[in-house]
Amino acid sequence: MAARRQRRLTPKIRELVAADRQSRPQVGRLTAAQADQLKVVARRRQDFEVPVDPPRAITALAEGAAPKVAVPVLKAVLADGRAPSVDRITAARGLGRIGTPQAERTLLQNLNVRDQRVRQEVFAALGIAGGPAAARALARLSPPRDRDARRQLLFARALIAHRHGLDGPFVREARPVERRPGRRAEMTELSMGTRTARATAAARGRLRGPTYGIDLADRAYTLRCGPAEWTVFVNRELGRSLASPALLERPWIAGILAQWLPEREAVTTRFVMLTRPQGAQIHVDVVRRDGEVVYTGTARPARPGVAFTITDVERPGTAPLTIAGRLRGTAVEVDTAVAFAGRVAQGSTLPAA
């Protein structure tokens, strides 16, 4: 059998998809010719002069090609039961990133794929970009047997409810554990402040990961816990502050918590902040991207501003934390900050208030 003819890659596409690269350029806007090369790599239809990484081609199409160009390719990959799972997972993520009605319809057409890991990513993508129609389709599904897929399904439904101000369903309430300080050697410093508009814009330009369908405000908060630095981006619909009175009006995706990588190369989405009215208070959940609640708390109007308390929840491997204070516009006052330096192994205990 004759070997397939190897094809040459243009310099930019080689940098984006060659398997041996340690770092890669930003995708930017793709030309039609570049998109055509990426389509071939994504579908594994031809050999190239260098080893290539098809999932990177799928991601590049989602980031840099027009939706009318990218969606048909990602649709074909996602629906191909013979394609490697990693390709199909990457295609689902790309469709969530694109977020157009056509992308949403494609995801809805793949709600019952047999590969549970792929199915989980379809749920995740709909949580990131789906609307009320997706919420109705997800509500009709029987809970998956796979635990992770089941949790992602519930999380997707909750994200849509918060994004569109629907009356549920919401993530399951987790039991908070308010902490008191331990031994000095067990503790680490925690502080919270605000970023200027210029610093917020710079952080937004380095953000990697989903924004869960919200636009980000021009001011953000900074959070430091030991050596880790975070930026807390705020939903633009709430204004410039998490002290917005609108939090009492409806459920919100109030913001995202993004952690800075070493050398400040990028800031990557780790958690999403979900809020909803609960009587005269605001219930707050900080949730991982897989749907697990890691911190919970409340906020309440306290003129001027909003008083808040956030704590970790009962779960294996928790990072024990209690932070309480007040938001006044874009200013932050921290009254209580109890943060342990390490995580708690399952079955271990730490001081609770």
VENJODA-V546424 format. One record per run of one state. SS is the DSSP state (H for helix, E for strand, L for the rest). FROM is the first residue (numbers start at 0). LEN is the number of residues. If there is no record, write none. Layout:
# VENJODA-V546424
SS,FROM,LEN
SS,FROM,LEN
This chain:
# VENJODA-V546424
L,0,6
E,6,1
L,7,3
H,10,7
E,17,1
L,18,13
H,31,11
L,42,5
E,47,1
L,48,3
E,51,1
L,52,1
H,53,11
L,64,2
H,66,13
L,79,5
H,84,14
L,98,2
H,100,8
L,108,7
H,115,14
L,129,2
H,131,8
L,139,7
H,146,18
L,164,11
E,175,2
L,177,1
E,178,1
L,179,4
H,183,3
E,186,1
L,187,2
E,189,5
L,194,2
H,196,9
L,205,1
E,206,2
L,208,7
E,215,10
L,225,2
E,227,8
H,235,3
L,238,6
H,244,4
L,248,3
E,251,9
L,260,1
H,261,3
L,264,2
E,266,12
L,278,2
E,280,8
L,288,4
E,292,9
L,301,4
E,305,8
L,313,7
E,320,8
L,328,2
E,330,10
L,340,11
E,351,1
L,352,1
